[in-house]
Amino acid sequence: MTNNCYTVKYDIQNLPVGLDTADCNGVINITKPGAEPLAFGAAKCGEGNYRDTQYLNTRAQYDALGLPFIGYFVLRHSGDSIAQQVRNFLSWAGSGCYAYSPDLEKTRDSTTISNSKISSNTREFVERLLDAGKKLLPYSSQGWINEKFRSPSTGLLPSWVTILDWWFARYSFLGETSVFDIPNGIPEANVKVVQTSNVSINQYGSKYQSVFLDKDRWVRGYPGTVTPPSTEDETPTPIPTFTVTSMYDRLTVRSSPEKADNDTGNRVSKGHPMVAYEITTDSKLNTWAHIATGWIAVVYDGTTYSKIS
């Protein structure tokens, strides 16, 4: 598949403007006279084991105005464990955010970690945050999604990626634009924030008072149309027939998606081909394949019962 994105066209003049900052932007003052009115905001609360020094001050300003606020945290792939980074995120961001955003992008350590490890780390990070009952709005770019999570053999994204809401940035923007690429397989409705990149400092601001580095476009119900991906020179979409490979000596096909592996359901040998009619993912991101004779647990509580390839 040569085109892993589709283009959304939208009216950049009629979208609420937000701002995201970190302590590298200095002290923020969003109520300084003449500052651009904001509809929402986001601030970095930390990265790995580092706590952002401006987060509490920045968040207090949004809370005082009653504006939707997103706390974000940059996931690191070395150093602290994923579980500890989740604890850091939840502790430093605090309760009551409109959404919690795992910041997924290139970091100093990501170039030394395999794509599969980055994918598994990210999934664990997301699952632990969902288990904590948080509304998630992960931040990333279409390039990162395609490179780190898309299957090199099938061109598909895993279901835990496609069911999430997303905040996307396009790093290659030069000023404002009226088009934006979304990774193929992620529903248009799941993209809640589109971030363009405008690196000039706002005329009302300075490094220490009111810095407007990013204009984030909250596209909730935005006006626009979708241009489907081009099908030219692309591999045709395969018929959804999968080979189910057991991780053990046998694979249990059940009449209902139960975890127990000691039931008396039908047995299917390794490599037995069958049609997957439906892939179901529950609230904890456990994944089930609905096949002709019942259900197969693809992943349950982090344990792989079978593999669909």
BELQUI-V94515 format. One record per pair of residues at least 12 apart in sequence whose ideal C-beta (glycine too) atoms are under 10 Angstrom apart, sorted by the first residue. I is the first residue (numbers start at 1). J is the second residue. If there is no record, write none. Layout:
# BELQUI-V94515
i: (I/I)
j: (J/J)
This chain:
# BELQUI-V94515
i: (1/1/1/1/1/1/1/1/1/1/1/1/1/2/2/2/2/2/2/2/2/3/3/3/3/3/3/3/3/3/3/4/4/4/4/4/4/4/4/4/4/4/4/4/4/5/5/5/5/5/5/5/5/5/5/5/5/5/6/6/6/6/6/6/6/6/6/6/6/6/6/6/7/7/7/7/7/7/7/7/7/7/8/8/8/8/8/8/8/8/8/8/8/8/8/8/8/9/9/9/9/9/9/9/9/9/10/10/10/10/10/10/10/10/10/10/10/10/11/11/11/11/11/12/12/12/12/12/12/12/12/12/12/12/13/13/13/14/14/14/14/15/15/15/15/15/15/15/15/15/15/15/15/15/15/16/16/16/16/16/16/16/16/16/16/16/16/17/17/17/17/17/17/17/17/17/17/17/18/18/18/18/18/18/18/18/18/18/18/18/18/18/18/18/18/18/19/19/19/19/19/19/19/19/19/19/19/19/19/19/19/19/19/19/19/20/20/20/20/20/20/20/20/20/20/20/20/20/20/20/20/20/20/20/21/21/21/21/21/21/21/21/21/21/21/21/22/22/22/22/22/22/22/22/22/22/22/22/22/22/22/23/23/23/23/23/23/23/23/23/23/23/24/24/24/24/24/24/24/25/25/25/25/25/25/25/25/25/25/25/25/25/26/26/26/26/26/26/26/26/27/27/27/27/27/27/27/27/27/27/28/28/28/28/28/28/28/28/28/28/28/28/28/29/29/29/29/29/29/29/29/29/29/30/30/30/30/30/30/30/30/30/30/31/31/31/31/32/32/32/32/32/32/33/33/34/34/34/34/34/35/35/35/35/35/35/35/36/36/36/36/36/36/36/37/38/38/38/38/38/38/38/39/39/39/39/39/39/40/40/40/40/40/40/40/40/40/40/40/41/41/41/41/41/41/41/41/41/41/41/41/42/42/42/42/42/42/42/42/42/42/42/42/42/42/42/42/42/42/42/42/43/43/43/43/43/43/43/43/43/43/43/43/43/44/44/44/44/44/44/44/44/44/44/45/45/45/45/45/45/45/45/45/45/45/45/45/45/45/45/45/46/46/46/46/46/46/46/46/46/46/46/46/47/47/47/47/47/47/47/47/47/47/47/48/48/48/48/48/48/48/48/48/48/48/48/48/48/49/49/49/49/49/49/50/50/50/50/50/50/51/51/51/51/52/52/52/52/52/52/55/55/55/55/55/55/56/56/58/59/59/59/59/59/62/62/63/63/63/67/68/68/68/68/68/69/69/69/69/69/69/70/70/70/70/70/70/70/70/70/70/70/70/70/70/71/71/71/71/71/71/71/71/71/71/71/71/71/71/72/72/72/72/72/72/72/72/72/72/72/72/72/73/73/73/73/73/73/73/73/73/73/73/73/73/73/74/74/74/74/74/74/74/74/75/75/75/75/75/75/75/75/75/75/75/75/75/75/76/76/76/76/76/76/77/77/77/77/77/77/77/77/77/77/77/77/78/78/78/78/78/78/78/79/81/81/82/82/82/82/82/82/82/82/82/83/83/83/85/85/85/85/85/86/86/86/86/86/86/86/86/86/86/87/87/89/89/89/89/89/89/89/89/90/90/90/90/93/95/97/97/97/98/98/99/99/99/99/99/99/99/99/99/100/100/100/100/100/100/100/100/101/101/101/101/101/101/101/101/101/101/101/101/102/102/102/102/102/102/102/102/102/102/102/102/103/103/103/103/103/104/104/104/104/104/104/104/104/104/104/104/104/104/104/105/105/105/105/105/105/105/105/106/106/106/106/106/106/110/110/113/114/115/115/115/115/115/116/116/117/118/118/118/118/119/119/119/119/119/119/119/120/121/122/122/122/122/122/122/122/123/123/123/123/123/123/123/124/125/126/126/126/126/126/127/127/127/127/127/127/130/130/130/130/130/131/131/131/135/136/136/136/136/137/137/137/137/137/137/137/138/138/138/138/138/138/139/139/139/139/139/139/139/140/140/140/140/140/140/141/141/141/141/141/141/141/141/142/142/142/142/142/142/142/142/142/142/142/143/143/143/143/143/143/144/144/144/144/145/145/145/145/145/145/145/145/145/145/146/146/146/146/148/149/149/149/149/150/150/150/151/153/154/154/154/154/154/155/155/155/155/155/155/156/156/156/156/157/157/157/157/158/158/158/158/158/158/158/159/159/159/159/159/159/159/159/159/160/160/160/160/160/161/161/161/161/162/162/162/162/162/162/162/162/163/163/163/163/163/163/164/164/164/165/165/165/165/165/165/165/165/166/166/166/166/166/166/166/166/166/167/167/167/167/167/167/167/167/168/168/168/168/168/168/168/168/168/168/168/168/168/168/169/169/169/169/169/169/169/170/170/170/170/170/171/171/172/173/173/173/173/173/173/174/174/174/174/175/175/175/175/175/176/176/176/176/176/177/177/177/178/178/179/179/180/180/180/180/180/180/181/181/182/182/182/184/184/184/188/188/188/188/188/189/189/189/191/191/191/192/192/192/192/192/192/193/193/193/193/193/194/194/194/194/194/194/194/195/195/195/195/195/196/196/196/196/197/197/197/197/198/198/198/198/199/199/200/200/201/202/239/240/240/240/240/240/240/241/241/241/241/242/242/242/242/242/242/242/242/242/242/242/243/243/243/243/243/243/243/243/244/244/244/244/244/244/244/244/244/244/244/244/244/244/244/244/245/245/245/245/245/245/245/246/246/246/246/246/246/246/246/246/246/246/247/247/247/247/247/247/248/248/248/248/248/249/249/249/250/250/250/250/251/251/251/251/251/251/251/251/251/251/251/251/251/252/252/252/252/252/252/252/252/252/252/252/253/253/253/253/253/253/253/253/253/253/253/253/253/253/254/254/254/254/254/254/254/255/255/255/256/256/256/257/257/257/257/257/257/257/257/257/257/257/257/257/258/258/258/258/259/259/259/259/259/259/260/261/261/261/261/265/265/265/266/266/268/268/268/268/268/270/271/274/274/274/274/274/274/275/275/275/275/276/276/276/276/276/276/276/276/277/277/277/277/278/278/278/279/279/280/280/281/281/282/284/284/284/285/285/286/286/286/286/286/286/287/287/287/287/287/288/288/288/289/289/289/289/291/296)
j: (146/150/154/155/156/184/229/231/233/234/235/236/237/155/229/230/231/232/233/234/235/155/181/184/228/229/230/231/232/233/234/142/143/145/146/147/150/155/157/181/183/184/185/229/234/142/143/145/146/170/180/181/182/183/184/185/186/229/142/180/181/182/183/184/185/186/188/226/227/228/229/230/179/180/181/182/225/226/227/228/229/230/168/178/179/180/181/182/188/191/194/219/222/224/225/226/227/177/178/179/180/223/224/225/226/227/177/178/179/180/194/217/219/222/223/224/225/226/178/217/222/223/224/176/177/178/179/180/194/196/215/217/222/224/176/178/223/217/222/223/224/39/193/194/196/215/216/217/218/219/220/221/222/223/224/37/38/39/40/68/193/216/217/218/219/220/222/36/37/38/39/40/41/212/215/216/217/218/38/39/40/41/42/62/67/68/69/70/167/193/195/214/215/216/217/218/35/36/38/39/40/41/42/43/58/62/67/202/210/211/212/213/214/215/216/40/41/42/43/44/58/70/72/101/103/139/167/169/193/195/213/214/215/216/41/42/43/44/52/54/55/58/211/212/213/214/42/43/44/45/46/47/52/53/54/55/58/72/74/103/213/43/44/46/50/51/52/53/54/55/57/58/44/52/53/54/207/211/213/43/44/54/58/201/205/207/208/210/211/212/213/214/54/205/206/207/208/209/210/211/53/54/57/58/206/207/208/209/210/211/41/43/54/57/58/61/62/205/208/209/210/211/212/57/58/61/204/205/206/208/209/210/211/58/61/62/64/65/67/205/209/210/212/61/64/65/210/202/204/205/206/209/210/204/210/202/203/204/205/210/202/203/204/205/209/210/212/202/203/204/205/210/212/215/67/61/62/65/67/68/212/216/67/68/216/217/218/220/62/67/68/69/70/98/99/193/216/218/220/58/59/61/62/63/65/67/68/69/70/98/216/58/59/62/68/69/70/71/72/97/98/99/101/103/137/139/167/193/195/214/216/55/56/57/58/59/61/62/69/70/71/72/93/97/58/71/72/73/74/92/93/101/103/139/58/59/71/72/73/74/88/89/90/91/92/93/94/97/100/101/103/71/72/73/74/76/85/88/89/91/92/93/103/72/73/74/75/76/85/88/89/103/107/108/73/74/75/76/77/78/79/80/84/85/88/107/108/109/76/79/80/84/85/88/74/76/79/80/88/92/73/88/91/92/71/72/73/74/92/93/71/72/73/92/93/94/92/94/71/71/93/94/96/97/97/98/94/96/97/98/97/98/99/218/220/93/94/96/97/98/99/93/97/98/99/100/101/135/137/139/167/192/193/216/218/89/90/92/93/94/95/96/97/98/99/100/101/134/137/89/93/97/99/100/101/102/103/104/137/138/139/167/85/86/88/89/90/92/93/100/101/102/103/125/129/139/89/101/102/103/104/105/107/139/89/102/103/104/105/107/110/118/121/122/124/125/126/138/107/108/109/110/113/121/107/108/109/110/111/112/113/114/117/118/121/122/107/108/109/110/112/113/121/109/121/124/120/121/122/123/124/125/126/127/128/124/125/128/102/121/124/125/128/102/124/125/126/127/128/129/131/132/134/128/132/101/102/103/125/128/129/132/134/128/129/132/134/134/134/134/135/137/135/137/134/135/136/137/138/165/167/192/193/129/130/132/134/135/136/137/138/129/134/135/136/137/138/139/140/165/166/167/193/122/125/126/129/134/136/137/138/139/140/164/167/138/139/140/167/169/118/121/122/125/126/138/139/140/141/144/145/148/149/166/139/140/141/143/144/148/169/171/141/143/144/147/148/171/144/148/148/148/147/148/149/150/152/148/149/148/144/147/148/149/148/149/150/151/158/160/161/302/148/138/140/144/148/149/160/161/149/158/160/161/285/299/302/302/138/138/160/161/164/285/160/284/285/286/301/302/160/164/283/284/285/283/284/285/165/164/165/166/167/164/165/166/167/190/192/193/161/164/165/166/167/168/166/167/168/169/193/195/216/161/166/167/168/169/183/168/169/170/171/172/181/183/195/166/168/169/170/171/180/181/182/183/184/186/169/170/171/172/181/183/168/169/171/183/157/161/162/166/168/182/183/184/185/186/181/183/184/185/161/161/162/183/185/183/184/185/309/309/235/238/242/308/309/184/185/234/235/237/238/184/185/237/238/183/184/185/186/185/279/281/285/287/298/299/185/279/280/281/285/287/288/298/299/281/285/286/287/299/183/185/186/190/183/184/185/186/187/190/279/281/186/187/190/281/283/285/186/190/285/186/187/189/190/191/192/193/220/182/183/186/187/190/191/192/193/194/191/192/193/194/195/216/218/219/180/181/182/183/186/190/191/192/193/194/195/216/217/219/193/194/195/196/197/214/216/182/194/195/196/197/195/197/197/195/196/197/198/199/215/196/197/198/199/196/197/198/199/200/196/197/198/215/217/194/196/197/196/224/224/227/194/195/196/217/219/224/194/229/194/226/229/228/229/234/219/222/224/225/226/219/220/221/219/220/222/217/218/219/220/221/222/216/217/218/219/220/215/216/217/218/219/222/224/214/215/216/217/218/214/215/216/217/213/214/215/216/212/213/214/215/213/214/212/213/213/215/275/275/276/277/278/279/308/273/274/275/276/273/274/275/276/279/289/291/296/307/308/309/270/271/272/273/274/307/308/309/268/269/270/271/272/273/274/276/289/291/296/298/306/307/308/309/270/271/272/306/307/308/309/267/268/269/270/271/272/296/304/305/306/307/270/303/304/305/306/307/261/270/304/305/306/267/269/270/267/268/269/270/265/266/267/268/269/270/271/272/296/297/305/306/307/264/265/266/267/268/294/295/296/297/305/306/265/266/267/268/272/274/289/291/292/293/294/295/296/306/266/288/293/294/295/296/297/293/294/295/288/294/295/280/282/286/287/288/289/290/294/295/296/297/298/300/288/295/297/300/286/297/300/301/303/305/297/297/300/303/305/293/294/295/293/294/291/293/294/296/306/306/309/289/291/292/293/296/308/289/290/291/292/288/289/290/291/292/296/298/308/289/290/291/292/290/291/295/298/308/295/298/298/299/300/300/301/302/299/302/298/299/300/301/302/303/299/300/304/305/308/300/305/306/305/306/307/308/308/308)
